[in-house]
């Protein structure tokens, strides 16, 4: 793929602490052969000061796409990887801009990103395709809750990465309070049937190539007894956080179900399917059309999806399905000190 004197240059857009962007950086570092650059809109983004990045840029919030493109050109990056949900949406919508500049955007198609970044549309499309899902509805009145039952999950139709603003409602009054709160933040509230974690909660990565062929998939059964991985626990309900950790193994049947979802929705890149299992059936409660923040855990297990996709784009060779190392993959947080004068 590269030589020691000519590593492949990659830009990661969005490199805040404990984020998807920094996990992608670790995956590329693990693979080797890359010169990794990063950019972010925040002066205090953790990744701006990580020594493992060869260079970093503070980019403009107001002129984001043009600013990221400028950083890519300055660094000589051949590949651009969104490091979060917002960068994915903004850069994905401008994918042609980067293609014309000779930069590969490692993302799904703009259509898949648009459809599956909106949770209301996601579950409408999945239901139309006959994919099993938790009962889901837009919340306008209490009567809407009859469709999903109680307890239920109430969340915004967009912007719920990392379980942000995802609520467990034990009563209809609670559900309506949460729904009104979400409306006041400018989003549309949806309610979803609460599926217990008795048969496990899984995060499954499926990598499809630009021509639609399946490159592979990997499943992690989440461990939900660590504080870092739990956003809420109480009154018979549990909501996981954005920090996945747990057991990786073949989980062949569940991976096949997730692969089928990727095929049906027309995925042409990475997607991450999060769901719980009931009677052996995977019920997705979230589909993110991007790499997952657990991508580095997957890379440690032998499934380095970021490296696999870049190598395919460079060589055209079908990726070999890697042998997964079964076991427990755990995580924590890290810290660093930045003197005042070194803040970007």
N, C-alpha and C positions, 0 to 999 in steps of 0.2 A: 504493500500500500504506500509506503513512504520509506525514506532512508533517514538516518540520524541527522543528516545535514539538511534534509528537505521534509520536515514534518508537515502534515496536513493542517492548514490553519482553519480554526473554527471560532465563531463568535457565538456566545450565549447571551441572550437578551433577557435580563431579569435575574439578578443574582443576589437577592436578599438572603439573610441568614436562615438556615434550615429550610431552604426552598427547593423547588424543583430544579432551578438553575444550578445551585451548588451541588445537587446530587448528580446532575448530568456531567458537571465538571469532574466529579470523582470517578464516574464511569469511564470518561475519556482518558483520564490519568491512568486508570487501571489497565486499559487496553494498550496504552503507549502509542507513540508515533504521531502525536498531535501537538500543535502549538495552540493553546487554549486562551482565548481572549474573552472578556466579559464587559457588559455595560448595564447600567441601571439608572433610573430617574432619581434615586434617593442618594444623598451624600453619605448617609450612614448605612447603606447596603453592605452587609457583611462581606460579600464576595469581592467588592471593590478593593479590599485590603488583603485578600488571600494571596499568599506568595505563589501558590500553584498556578494562578493566572499569569501568563507572560505579560499581559498589559490589560488595563481596564479603562473604561470611559464613563464619564457622567454624561447622560444624554438628556435631551429636552423632553419634558412632559407635554408641552404644547405643540411641538412639531416632531412627534415621536418617530414616525416612519422615516422621515428625512434624516433625523439625527442618528438613528440606528444605521441607516445606509451609509452615512458619512463615516461612522466608526468602523463599519465593515471595510470600506474602501481604504481607510487609513491603516488598518491592520493587515490588509491583504487577505481577509477571510474568504474562503471558498464556500463555506457552509455557515448557515445561520440557524440557531435553534432557539425557539421561544422557551423561556425559563419560567413560565407561569401562565395562568388563565388569561389575564389581560393582554400580555404580549402576544399570546397565541391568537387572540381575536383580532388585534390590530395588525399584526404582521401577516396573518393568514389572509385578511381581506386585501392586503397590498402585495400578494405573492408575485404578481406579474412585474411589479416594480423591481423586485430583487432578481427575478429571472432575467429581465432585460439587462441588469447590471452584471450578469454572469455569476450570481450567487445562488446556491441551492438553499432553499428554505426547507428544513426538515420538519414538515408538518403535514397534516392531512389536507384533503382538498378544501378549498374555501366553502364549498357546498356542505360537506360533512361537518366542518367546524361550525358553520352558521346553524345548521339544523340541530346539532347535538350539544351546543352550548346553551340552548334554551330548553329547560327541563319540561315545560308544558308541551312543546313541539316534540321533544324526544319521546315522551311516553305515548303521545298520539301516534307517532310514526311506528313505534315498536308494536303497539296494539294492532295497528292496521296490517302489520306484517305477520301477525300471529305469534309474536314472541311473548312468552309468559312474563308478566310484570306484576308488581304489587298494584292493587286498586289505587287509582290516582285521579284527582279532580282539581280543577281550579276552584278556589274558595271565594264565594260571593256572599252566601247566606248560610245559616246553620243547616238548612236542608241539604246543602251540598255534602255535608259530612256523612249523611246516611249512606252514601256510595262507598265510603272507605271504612266506616266504623270507628270505634274508639277502643283503646287509645290509637292515636295516629301521629304521623310526623307532619309538621308544617314547615315549609321552607320557601325561599324565593324561587321563581322560575329561572333566574339567572344568577350567576355569581356565588355559587355555594361551594366552591372548591375549599377543601380542608374543613368541611362541615360548618362553614361560616353561616350564622343565622339559621341553623337547623334546630327546630324545637320539638320536644316530645310533649304532646298534649294528652292529658288523661281525661279531660272533660271537653264538652263542646264549647263551654264558656272560655276555657283556656285557649282552645284552637282559634276562636274568633278574635281573642286579644292578640295572639301572635300574628294572625292574618292581617289585622288592622295595622299593627306595627310595621309589618313588611310593606304594606301599601304606602304607609307614610314615608318610607325610605325610597319610594319611587319604583318599587318592583311589584310583580304580580305574585300573590301567594298561591301555592298549591298544597294540597293535603294528600298524604299517601298512607295507605294501609301500613300499620306497624307489623313487621315480620320479625319474630324473635330470632336470636342467634343460637338457638338450640342445636342446629345442624351446621353451624359455622357461618362466619362472615368472610368473604373472600375478595381480594383484589386481584384481577387477572389482566395481564398485559397481552395484547394481541398485535403483532406486527405484520402488516400487509405491505407488499411492494407497490410501487406506482402503477403497475399493470394489474393489480388486484390479487396476485398470487400470494398465498400465505407463506410467510417466512418462519413463523413459529409463535408459540404462546407460552406463558408461565403463570402459575397460580400460587398465591400466598394466602394461607389461612391465618387470619388475624388473631393475635392473642390480645384479649381485652381485659387483662387484669393489671396492666401497667398504666399509671396515671397519664403518661405521655400520649397514650393511644386512645384515651377516652375523653370525649367532650362533655358527656352528661351520663350520670347513672342515678337512678332513683325511681321509686313508685312502680317498679316492674318494667322499667324501660332503660335502654342503653343506646347512646349515640356515640359512634367512634369519632376520633379526631382525624386530622390529615396526616398523622404520623403513624404509618403502617409499620408493624413488625409482627413476626410470627413464624409459622412453619411453611417452608417451601418444599414441595415434592411434585411428582408427576401430576396427580389429580386429573387423570386423563379425561374422565367423563365431563367434568366441569369445564376444562379447557376446550373440549369440543363444543360445548354449548356456547362459550364465549366466542369461539372461532366462527360459529354459525351466525352469531349476531354481527360480527365484523363483515362477514360475507353479505348478509342481507342488507345492511345499511350502506354497502358500497365503499367500505373503508379503503383508503389508498395511503396508508401510513400507520402511525401508532394510534391505538386507542387503549383506554383503560376502563375495564368493566368492574364496577363495585356492586356487590350484591350479597344477599343472604340466601340460604338454601332451605327449601321446604320439600320434603318427600323426594329428595334427590334432584330437585329442579332448581336451577339458578334463577333467582328473581332479582334482576338488576334494579338498584335504586339510584344509580348514578352511572352515566357513561361520559367519560371525558375524552374528547378526540385529540389526545396529546400523549406524550410520555408521562409516566406517573412519578410522583415524588419517591416512590419505592424503587425507582429504576436502578439505583446503586446496589440495593439489596439483591435485586435480580442479577445484576452483573457479578456480584460475589458468588451467586449460585451457578454461574456459568452462562447466563442468558444476558449478554450485553447488547441490548436492542439498539442503542444509539450507534455503537461501533458497527453492528451488523448492517444497519441501513446505509451508513456512509460508505462502507466497503462495497456494498452492492452498487451504489451510485457511481463509484469510481471505477469499478471493474466490470459490472454487468453480470458477475457470477452469482448464481443462486446461493444464498447463505446456507451453510450446513447446519442442520438442527443440532444445537449443542446438547451435551449430556449434562443434565441438571444434577447438582450436588444436594441431595435431600438434607434437611436439617433446620435448625432454628436460626433465624436472622433477626438480630436485635439492634436497637439503636439508642443513641442519647443525643445530647447537645454539646456544642463546643463554644469556647469563649476566646476573645482576643482583645488586646488593648491598642487603641489608636491615639497617639498624641494629638493635641489640638492642631498643631501646625501641619499635620499630615492629612487632615480631613480634606477630601476633594471638594 
